[in-house]
Amino acid sequence: MAISALNVTGLIFMPIILIISFVIGYSIYHFIAKFLFKGKATGAQYFRSLSNCFILYWFAFIPVIGVFLQYIIGLWILGLNVFVLMKVHKLAAWKAVLVLLIPIILLLILGFGSLYGAMSPSYMVPPNA
């Protein structure tokens, strides 16, 4: 995305941010598949299969349309992740979809909770006496 937008700062920080977010996302999905749904793959097997899917992001460098392509590629990679979870971890299709939905649902719950003040710091601090 930084290449297509010709953003110099993005060219420096975007690869670092992408690597960190990939490792965190991969770890969350692998943990859920392995320990909650008894997946069969090792971390290296899942990482190798999933990292091959990210080659598609090379097409996002095309000027102007690259910004829009990254969103289409992101949705496509979610579908590929379901396929990888089914094949590598040997999960049923509904379990593979559930592995992807659990973190999204948790993030939505945390987001709405913080939006409506359920996690406001004022509830945790006792009032002054």
C-alpha positions in Angstrom: 0.0 0.0 0.0 2.9 2.4 0.8 4.4 1.7 -2.6 1.2 2.5 -4.5 0.6 5.6 -2.4 4.3 6.6 -2.8 4.6 7.2 0.9 8.2 7.2 2.1 7.4 6.7 5.8 5.1 3.9 5.0 7.8 2.2 3.0 9.9 2.1 6.1 7.3 1.1 8.7 4.8 -0.9 6.7 7.0 -4.1 6.4 7.7 -4.0 10.1 4.0 -3.6 11.0 3.0 -6.3 8.5 5.4 -8.8 9.9 4.4 -8.1 13.5 0.7 -8.3 12.7 1.2 -11.5 10.7 3.0 -13.2 13.6 0.4 -12.1 16.1 -2.5 -13.1 13.9 -0.9 -16.4 13.0 -0.2 -17.2 16.7 -3.8 -16.5 17.7 -5.3 -18.6 14.9 -2.9 -21.4 15.5 -3.5 -21.4 19.3 -7.3 -21.6 18.8 -7.0 -24.3 16.2 -4.5 -26.4 18.1 -5.8 -26.2 21.6 -9.5 -25.4 21.4 -10.3 -27.6 18.4 -7.5 -30.2 18.6 -5.8 -29.3 15.3 -3.1 -31.7 14.1 -0.5 -29.3 12.6 2.6 -28.0 14.2 3.3 -24.3 14.2 5.8 -24.5 11.4 3.5 -26.4 9.1 0.7 -23.9 9.6 3.1 -20.9 9.3 4.6 -22.3 6.0 1.2 -22.9 4.4 -0.3 -19.6 5.5 2.8 -17.5 4.6 2.5 -18.7 1.0 -0.9 -17.1 0.7 0.6 -13.7 1.3 2.4 -13.7 -2.0 -0.8 -12.2 -3.4 0.1 -8.9 -1.7 2.8 -8.4 -4.3 0.0 -7.3 -6.6 -1.0 -4.5 -4.3 2.0 -2.4 -5.4 0.2 -1.4 -8.6 -0.3 2.4 -8.5 -3.8 3.7 -8.0 -5.6 0.3 -7.9 -3.2 -1.2 -5.4 -4.9 0.5 -2.5 -8.2 -1.2 -3.5 -6.6 -4.5 -4.4 -5.3 -4.9 -0.9 -8.8 -5.1 0.6 -9.8 -7.7 -2.0 -6.7 -9.7 -1.4 -7.3 -9.5 2.4 -10.8 -11.0 2.0 -9.3 -13.7 -0.4 -6.7 -14.5 2.2 -9.3 -15.0 4.9 -10.9 -17.6 2.6 -7.5 -19.2 2.0 -6.9 -19.3 5.7 -10.1 -21.4 6.1 -8.8 -23.8 3.5 -5.4 -24.0 5.1 -6.9 -24.6 8.5 -9.0 -27.4 7.0 -6.1 -29.1 5.2 -3.2 -28.5 7.6 -4.9 -28.8 11.0 -7.4 -31.3 9.6 -10.4 -29.4 10.9 -14.0 -29.6 9.6 -15.1 -26.6 7.6 -17.3 -25.2 10.4 -14.5 -25.4 12.9 -12.1 -23.6 10.5 -14.6 -20.8 10.0 -15.1 -20.6 13.8 -11.4 -20.3 14.3 -11.5 -17.2 12.2 -14.6 -15.8 13.8 -13.7 -16.2 17.5 -11.0 -13.4 17.4 -13.3 -11.1 15.4 -16.2 -11.6 17.8 -14.0 -11.0 20.8 -12.6 -7.7 19.2 -16.2 -6.6 18.5 -17.3 -7.3 22.1 -14.3 -5.4 23.4 -14.9 -2.5 21.0 -18.6 -2.2 21.8 -17.9 -2.6 25.5 -15.4 0.3 25.5 -17.6 2.4 23.2 -20.5 2.2 25.6 -18.4 2.8 28.7 -18.5 -0.7 30.2 -14.7 -0.6 30.5 -14.4 3.0 31.5 -11.6 3.6 34.0 -14.0 5.7 36.2 -15.8 2.5 37.2 -12.6 1.0 38.5 -11.4 3.9 40.5 -13.1 4.5 43.9 -14.6 7.9 44.4 -12.8 10.4 46.6 -14.0 10.3 50.2 
